[in-house]
Amino acid sequence: MLQGPADYRLIAAHGEEDEDGIRATDRIVSWSTITENIGATGLLHMLSCWSFGAGCVDDGGYYKFRDGLLHVGCSAAILCHGSGHHFPGQLPSGESFEIQRILWLIGRSLKVGLRAAITEHRNGYQSMLGKLGASILVDHEGVVGDPKWGIKKVSHSESESPQS
């Protein structure tokens, strides 16, 4: 899963503190192993606890996991600051709240860029739930890397549609 290139990559696994990494179904995959094996990624979205503050150790010594991700070719990353929490439940339409929240962030990033999407995300929840309520939903997410990730540049020839 980590090897090939991806515009968007989601990792949903329990994160462990320090150099432990993420808990897969059969073993722990260290933070260092992830940075050593991840392919080029546009936006890495890690739902794993502790991923924002995680540390890696290799032959060169200690480095922050988030710095390692950017060094190996992730354009941007949404990481979990401390212990993450994701909300179960469904929208009135029957769709998963958490999946729709993630899809909204990706879709909005593709239109306005990652920083603007994250700002709109926070502001939207804050207008509905107040500062404290919004903080419960968004304060555990830390964003690093290219603030304009997602904005697609379309050449003039691509924007023209063929005449029928």
C-alpha positions in Angstrom: 0.0 0.0 0.0 2.8 2.4 0.8 5.1 1.7 -2.2 3.4 3.3 -5.2 2.6 6.9 -5.9 -0.8 8.3 -4.8 -2.5 11.7 -5.0 -4.3 10.9 -1.7 -3.4 8.2 0.8 -5.4 7.4 3.9 -4.0 5.4 6.8 -6.4 4.3 9.5 -4.6 2.3 12.1 -4.1 2.8 15.8 -1.0 4.9 16.5 1.4 4.3 19.3 3.5 6.9 21.0 7.2 7.6 20.3 9.0 5.2 17.9 6.4 2.4 18.1 4.4 3.4 15.0 1.0 2.1 14.0 -0.6 -1.1 15.1 -1.6 -3.2 12.1 -3.7 -6.3 12.4 -0.6 -8.5 12.8 2.2 -6.3 14.1 3.5 -2.8 14.8 4.8 -0.9 11.8 7.3 1.7 13.0 7.1 5.4 12.1 10.6 4.9 10.6 9.4 2.0 8.4 6.6 4.2 7.0 9.0 7.0 6.1 11.4 4.5 4.6 8.8 2.8 2.4 6.2 5.4 1.5 6.0 6.3 -2.2 5.4 9.8 -3.5 2.1 11.1 -2.0 0.1 14.2 -2.7 -1.8 14.3 0.6 -1.2 11.8 3.4 -4.1 11.6 5.8 -3.3 9.6 8.9 -6.0 9.0 11.4 -3.4 7.4 13.6 -3.1 8.8 17.1 0.3 10.4 17.9 1.3 10.7 14.2 1.9 14.5 14.4 4.3 14.3 17.3 5.8 10.9 16.5 9.6 10.4 16.3 11.7 8.2 14.1 15.2 6.8 14.6 17.4 5.6 11.8 21.2 5.4 11.1 21.2 9.2 10.9 19.6 9.6 14.4 16.3 11.0 15.5 13.9 13.0 13.4 10.3 14.0 13.6 8.0 11.7 11.6 6.3 14.7 10.0 9.6 16.0 8.7 10.5 12.6 7.4 7.2 12.4 5.4 7.9 15.8 3.7 11.6 14.7 3.1 10.6 11.5 1.3 8.0 13.1 -1.0 4.7 13.7 0.7 3.4 17.1 -0.5 1.2 17.6 2.6 -0.1 15.6 5.5 -3.0 15.7 7.9 -1.7 14.1 11.1 -3.2 13.4 14.5 -1.9 15.6 17.4 -2.0 13.4 20.6 -4.8 11.0 20.9 -7.3 11.2 18.1 -11.0 10.6 18.1 -13.2 10.0 15.2 -16.9 10.1 15.5 -19.2 7.2 14.8 -22.6 7.8 13.6 -24.6 8.5 10.5 -25.9 11.6 8.8 -29.7 11.7 8.2 -28.9 10.4 4.7 -27.5 7.2 6.2 -23.9 8.0 5.3 -21.0 7.8 7.8 -20.4 11.2 9.4 -16.6 10.6 9.6 -16.3 9.5 6.0 -18.3 12.4 4.7 -16.2 14.8 6.8 -13.0 13.4 5.2 -14.5 13.5 1.7 -15.6 17.1 2.2 -12.0 18.1 3.2 -10.5 16.4 0.1 -13.1 17.9 -2.2 -12.8 21.4 -0.8 -9.0 21.1 -0.9 -9.2 20.4 -4.6 -11.1 23.6 -5.2 -9.4 26.1 -2.8 -6.3 24.4 -1.5 -5.6 22.6 1.8 -5.1 25.6 4.1 -8.3 27.3 3.0 -10.2 24.0 3.3 -8.9 23.4 6.8 -9.8 27.0 7.8 -13.3 26.6 6.3 -13.7 23.3 8.1 -12.9 24.8 11.5 -15.0 27.9 10.8 -18.0 25.8 9.8 -18.0 23.7 12.9 -17.3 26.8 15.1 -20.3 28.6 13.7 -22.5 25.6 14.5 -20.9 24.4 17.8 -19.0 27.3 19.2 -15.2 27.3 19.9 -15.3 24.5 22.4 -17.5 22.2 20.3 -15.4 22.8 17.2 -12.2 22.2 19.1 -13.5 18.6 19.9 -13.8 17.9 16.2 -10.8 19.6 14.7 -8.1 20.3 17.3 -6.6 16.8 17.1 -5.7 17.3 13.5 -2.4 18.9 12.6 -1.5 19.9 9.0 2.0 20.1 7.5 3.4 20.7 4.0 2.1 22.5 1.0 -0.8 24.8 2.0 -2.0 24.9 -1.6 -2.2 21.1 -2.0 -5.1 20.1 -4.1 -5.5 23.1 -6.3 -5.4 21.8 -9.8 -3.9 23.9 -12.6 -5.8 23.4 -15.8 -4.1 24.3 -19.1 -6.1 26.4 -21.6 -6.4 23.4 -24.0 -7.8 21.2 -21.2 -10.4 23.7 -20.2 -11.9 23.9 -23.6 -14.6 21.3 -24.3 -14.8 19.9 -27.8 -17.7 21.1 -30.0 -20.4 18.5 -30.6 
